[in-house]
Amino acid sequence: MSWSEFFHMGGYAFYVWGSYGIALVVIGGEVLALRQRRKGLQARLNNISESAESEQS
Amino acid sequence: MPNRKINWYKYAAPANFYPLAGKLIPWFGIPAALLFVAGLYIGFFVAPTDFQQGDAYRIIFIHVPAAWMGMFLYILMALYAGVGWAFNARLASMMATALSITGAMFTFLSLATGSLWGKPTWGTWWVWDARMTSTLILLFLYIGFISLQAAIDDPRRADRAGAVLALVGLINVPIIYFSVQWWNTLHQGATIRLLNKPTMAPPMLAAMLIMLAACWLYSIAIVLMRLRCIILEREHEAGRTLTLGAKTAQFSRMESI
């Protein structure tokens, strides 16, 4: 089986690769969105702890 | 052995569970990635072309695991929400919230891939048959749970409201599962049953089960990651650890783990 045959998927390329494409976007999107959320949270908490320390001193 | 008892109650406190969750994530995330690769390899290069559906059937390797995860995660979410409500356990409620988005994501994925599979095999993107309609309702239940929690400011009230919705919606899960038996539907019956011999070629079955395992491990890893974010956000908002400078330092140490 050649690569072009493989990507052709017996004529179902749009449906098969479409399905896996959506899966990749959704799962990848979930991971990236969560990374962003964590980064944002970390930045916010660092700000708060710095200002709390300066208030104390 | 008996004197090395683990104090499980310790980990019911969100602040104690936080570092444990952090340590657990790679133990689920890395095997998940490896199993995704293995499952796709077997699914695309080892499993033969189906004699009826041609290569279109290869959608099954993502469609069926996604549909199962949508249902499993809903059951888990409802149970955690129920435990959080009944026993006033904050961590369990946070777990329910963390599960909801991943569950919604898998349910959406099962509908989208099902639609892409239906078009070439049934000639239509969508029909209002029992299985698909009940799965769409599952997606709406997830969306309802997420938006209800987002709409209520007080987190514990949001937890309780979400728990009521999740537990009532639990009735939908057996309806989805048995829909192909109870109603005459376009959707095919279950390919895998617990007691019967599977009707699939072994490499097809292997690819599907490996993808299912990958989706499980992925879900555990991503939900633990989200749970950590939720713990930080909520415990911070509740002011439990941020009232004093010393405590703040402890908090930022916790968050850097």
Interface residues (C-beta under 8 A of the other chain):
Chain A: F6 M9 G10 G11 Y12 Y15 V16 G18 S19 Y20 I22 A23 V26 I27 E30 V31 L34 R37 R38 L41 Q42 L45 N46 I48 S49 A52 E53 E55 Q56
Chain B: L40 F44 T49 G54 D55 A56 R58 I59 I62 H63 A66 I101 T102 M105 F108 L109 A112 T113 L116 W117 K119 P120 Y218 I222 M225 R226 R228 C229 L232 E233 H236 L242 G245 T248 A249 F251 S252 E255 S256
